[in-house]
């Protein structure tokens, strides 16, 4: 199969031939954490390709509808979701941003 993108640098947005945009986006997010490092290992510190990188590659193929049935696609979706939550960097809200104000929290006045 001829791909419309470079598999070493897949686009963040699912390509036209993608049948599962959610799996594509989860795979892409995890892909950014598991790249080939200059020393030949994975950027996560494990030998390349690490377990997560292999999961990413299966995710991209599944998102394109290649070699994965519906049951396997759901299992892959679950595993990608779990891996993404493990690799996620927590984002701390800016306390000065009023969108993050929750009434009743100490240190915040009610308006």
N, C-alpha and C positions, 0 to 999 in steps of 0.2 A: 504494500500500500504506500502510495506517495503522500507524504504529509505536507500540509500547507504552512508549516512552521518548523523552526530549528528545534529538534528534540533536546539539545543541550541548553537552550534558552527559550523554553516555551512561554508564550504570552500569558499575561495575567487573565485576560478575557478569553473565554472559551472560543476556539475556532469554529468556523461554520459547520464542520463535520461532527461536532461534539453532540452526543446524545444525552449526556448527563452533566449539565453545567455545575451542579453542586459538587460532584466528585472532582471535576476539573479544578474548581476554585480551591477546594480543600487540598488537593494534590499540589497545586501551585504554591499555596501558602507554606506547606511543609517542605516543598522543594527548595525554597529560599534558605532553609536552615540546614540543608544537607547537600552542599555542593562539593565538587572536587577541589581540595585545597592545594596550594603550591607544593606541599611536601608529599603529595600523592594520596593522602588520607582524606577523610571527610571533614568538613568544617566543624562537625560536632565532636571531633576528636577520635572517632572510631575508624577502623580501616574502611576504605571506600571500595565498593558501595556498602554502606551500613544497612542495617535492617530497615530503618526508616526510609532510606533512599530507594531500596527495592520496593517498598510499599508505595512510594510515590510513583515509580515507574509503572507498577501494576495499576495504580489509580488513573494515570494518564491513558493507558490502553483501555481500561474499562470505560472511561469517560467518552472515548471514541467508539465504544461499542465493540471492541475487539476481544474475542476470546473469554468473555465473562457472561455468565447467565444472570438472571434476575436475582436469585438467592445469593450468589457470590457477590453481585454488585451491592446488595444490602450489607453483607458482611464487610465488604471493603469500605463502604461508607461509614459503618460503625467504627472500624479500625482507624480510618483517617481522622474521624472526629476525635477519637480518643488521643491519637498521636498529636494532633494539633493542640489539644488542651494541655498536653504535657510540655509542648514546645513554646506555648504562648508566653510572651513577656507581659506581665501585668502592666496595665496602663493606669497610672495614678491620676485621678482627676485633679484639675487645678482648683484649689479651694476657693479661689476668687471667682470662679465660673458659677454663676447662679443656677445653671442647669443642673448642677450636682447638689444643690441644697435640698436637704430632706428635713421637713419640719420636725422639731422635737430633739434634734441632735444638740449635744452640749456645745457651747461656743457660738451658736448661731441664733440670731434673734429672729423671732417670728415676725412676718410682715403682714 
